[in-house]
């Protein structure tokens, strides 16, 4: 993973929830790879994404694009992906923010 990322976040995966994140990434963003060893892909409007799953934590490092898109639907799509990947709503993820060590 890129350790000099601009926006690194860690998301806890809900207890008892075990999604197939590789399939979710493929379905939402058309990228293939192995989430356990780390995957990198680009998403219009978000940028370059480095993502890795370690046990029950999803680590996401985003490098924003040089050209910003005006399409705000990508934010909704990203939040839907995070919900499907973690089993937690935006409010639950916000509450957890900063708790992962």
C-alpha positions as CSV (number, residue, x, y, z in Angstrom):
1,X,0.0,0.0,0.0
2,X,1.1,3.5,-0.6
3,X,2.2,5.0,2.7
4,X,2.3,8.5,1.4
5,X,-1.3,8.6,0.5
6,X,-3.3,11.8,0.8
7,X,-6.4,10.3,2.5
8,X,-6.0,7.0,4.3
9,X,-8.9,5.6,6.2
10,X,-9.5,2.4,8.1
11,X,-13.0,0.9,8.2
12,X,-14.0,-1.8,10.7
13,X,-16.1,-4.5,9.2
14,X,-19.2,-5.3,11.3
15,X,-19.0,-8.2,13.6
16,X,-20.3,-11.4,12.0
17,X,-20.4,-9.8,8.5
18,X,-18.2,-11.5,5.9
19,X,-18.7,-9.9,2.4
20,X,-16.8,-10.9,-0.7
21,X,-15.1,-7.6,-1.2
22,X,-13.3,-8.7,-4.3
23,X,-16.7,-9.3,-6.0
24,X,-18.0,-6.0,-4.6
25,X,-15.0,-4.1,-6.1
26,X,-15.6,-5.8,-9.4
27,X,-19.3,-5.1,-9.4
28,X,-19.0,-1.4,-8.3
29,X,-15.8,-0.4,-10.1
30,X,-14.9,-3.1,-12.6
31,X,-11.5,-3.7,-11.0
32,X,-10.1,-7.2,-10.3
33,X,-7.5,-8.3,-7.7
34,X,-7.0,-9.8,-4.3
35,X,-8.1,-7.6,-1.4
36,X,-6.1,-9.7,1.1
37,X,-2.8,-8.8,-0.6
38,X,-3.9,-5.3,-1.7
39,X,-5.6,-3.9,-4.8
40,X,-5.1,-0.7,-6.7
41,X,-7.6,0.8,-9.1
42,X,-8.8,4.2,-10.5
43,X,-12.3,5.6,-10.1
44,X,-13.4,8.7,-12.0
45,X,-14.3,11.4,-9.6
46,X,-12.5,9.7,-6.6
47,X,-9.0,9.0,-7.9
48,X,-6.4,6.2,-7.4
49,X,-7.5,3.8,-4.7
50,X,-5.2,1.4,-2.8
51,X,-7.3,-1.0,-0.7
52,X,-6.4,-3.9,1.5
53,X,-8.3,-6.1,4.0
54,X,-6.5,-7.2,7.1
55,X,-8.8,-9.4,9.3
56,X,-11.8,-7.2,10.1
57,X,-10.3,-3.9,8.9
58,X,-10.5,-2.4,5.4
59,X,-7.7,0.1,4.8
60,X,-8.3,2.5,2.0
61,X,-5.8,5.0,0.7
62,X,-7.0,7.5,-1.9
63,X,-5.0,9.8,-4.1
64,X,-7.4,12.4,-5.5
65,X,-7.5,13.0,-9.2
66,X,-5.8,16.0,-10.8
67,X,-9.1,17.0,-12.5
68,X,-12.1,17.1,-10.3
69,X,-15.4,15.8,-11.7
70,X,-18.7,17.6,-11.1
71,X,-20.6,14.3,-10.9
72,X,-21.7,13.8,-7.3
73,X,-23.3,10.4,-8.0
74,X,-19.9,8.9,-7.4
75,X,-20.2,9.8,-3.7
76,X,-23.4,7.9,-3.4
77,X,-21.9,5.0,-5.2
78,X,-18.8,5.1,-3.0
79,X,-21.0,5.2,0.2
80,X,-23.1,2.3,-1.1
81,X,-19.9,0.3,-1.7
82,X,-18.6,1.0,1.8
83,X,-21.9,-0.1,3.3
84,X,-21.8,-3.3,1.3
85,X,-18.1,-3.9,2.2
86,X,-18.4,-3.1,5.9
87,X,-22.0,-3.7,6.8
88,X,-22.1,-0.3,8.4
89,X,-24.0,2.8,7.5
90,X,-22.3,6.2,7.0
91,X,-23.3,7.2,10.6
92,X,-21.8,4.0,12.0
93,X,-18.6,4.4,10.1
94,X,-18.3,8.0,11.2
95,X,-18.8,6.9,14.9
96,X,-15.9,4.3,14.4
97,X,-13.6,6.8,12.7
98,X,-10.5,7.1,14.6
99,X,-11.1,4.1,16.8
100,X,-9.1,1.7,14.6
101,X,-5.5,1.3,15.7
